[in-house]
Amino acid sequence: MASTDKKAYLMTIVARLAIRDYPTLIGDLLLSGPELPGFAPALPTVKDVAARFPPGSNPVPRATGQKIAMITDQLVVGWSGQLGTARDVICELRRKSASATFTMASLNQHFDSLSPAVWKDIGLLGFIRDPNGIAQFTRHAEEVKTTLFGNVGLLGSGCADVEQFLTGLKQLPNGMERKMNALEQSLGFALHLTGTFLSLEQMTAESISKYYGAGYEITSLMGERFEKMGDVTYIFWKAIAHDGQPRLDKQPMQLFRYAYIGDMLVIRAFSFEGSAQSLRARDDLHYVTPVYRDATPTEQSWVDTPATAPAPALDAPWLCNYILTTLPNDKVGILTLVCLKGQSDDKWVRITETPVGTDVRIEIEVSQEFLDLVGRQIGEQLKTTS
C-alpha cells in the first residue's frame, strides 16, 4: 500500500474471457509510474525490484493496486491507464449505481457521455448482468479471437503474453477424479493461468520488466452475483529429474495466501530461504486497496505495525500446487494441480501452524499419493521432450 499519486500511470494486464460460458475477469496488481529517488516498492513476488531498474529508469514499479473494481455484485470492471482518471470514472459508476441500477444500454449511454479525453487516458472492460442476461463490454481494449474462449478482451502491457498463452491451449484442464462442472472448470483454469504467470515471474521477473504482475485477482459469477475469488493458497515447488526419475524438493519455494478483509486484498507471502543446514522462513504481509478508495487509518496501521496486522492462515479451501521442472531441452515445465478442500487436497498437501511462544511453527506435509502423482505427470512431460 505504498503511496501512488493520482498522476501515476499504469502498465498492466487485465483479461476478460468466458470459460464454458462462465464470465471470468483476471487482473494483475502492479502499479508503475515515474521514478521516486530512494523509494523501493515492496512486492509479494520479487524481492529486489530496484536492482532490475537502474537509476533514471522511467517508468518503474511503484506499488500494488486492484485492477478489478466491483461496482455492484451485478457489474464488474477491469481498468488500465491513468490511475487518477480510472479512479474518477469508477467512483462515478459506484455513485450512480447506488441510486439506479445500470443495464447494458444505460451503461453504454453513460460511457458515451464521457469526455473523449477520458478514453485517451484509460481502457475498460468487464461484465454486467441485467434483465436480458450477462453481457460483456470493452472500451479501448484489444479483442482477440480464440478457439476455447471465443472473443477475449485484453488490456495493458501483458496482452501479447496472455494472448500467446490462451491461443496456445488445445484443451481446458479437467478433474482427475471426477468431471468438473462449468464453474469449477472456469475457476480452475483461471488459477492455472495466474499460477503459471506467477511461476514465470518468480523465475525471471520478466513480467515486472514489462510492467505487469506482482499478483492476480480473479472474478467470476458465483450463483447470481459476481464475486472475487478469495481463500486461495498458491504453492510453488521445484522438481528435478535424478537418473531419469523426477524428485520433488522437500520444501516448497514459495507460498502466497490470498484473502479479502472486506474489499481489501491481503497477500501473505511465505518462503523458505537459506540452505538445508540453515533454513529460515520469510513471512510478509501485503495489503492491496481497491482503486476507488485509499487505505483507512486502521488498514494503514497494519502496514506501519505488522505485528498488529491480521494474517490469514496459510491453509486455504483452494490449495493450488505448481511444480517447476527443468526439462532436457532446457525448457521449464510447469505442472498445475489445483485442489478444493474436502476433496483431493486432504490426501495431497497439508499445512499446519502451531504457536511456539511469540513465533509460529509451520509444517508442510505431502502424501505419498501426491508424490506419486507428481512423478507420473512429470514423467509424461519428460517423455514428450526426450
Secondary structure, 3 states (H helix, E strand, C coil): CCCCCCCCECCCCEEEEEECCEEEEEEECEEEECCCCCCCCCCCCCCCCHHHCCCCCCCEEEEECCCEEEEECCEEEEEEEEHHHHHHHHHHHHHHHCCCCCCHHHHHHHHHHCCHHHHHHEEEEEEEEECCEEEEEEECCEEEEECCCEEEEEECCCHHHHHHHHHCCCCCCCCCCCCCCHHHHHHHHHHHHHHHHHHHHHHHCHHHHCCCCCCEEEEEEECCEEEECCCEEEEEEEEEEECCEEEECCCCCEEEEEEEECCEEEEEEEEEECCHHHCEEEEEEEEECCCCCCCCHHHHHHHHCHHHCCCCCCCCCEEEEEEEEECCCCCEEEEEEEEECCCCHHHHEEEEEEEECCEEEEEEEECHHHHHHHHHHHHHHHHHHC
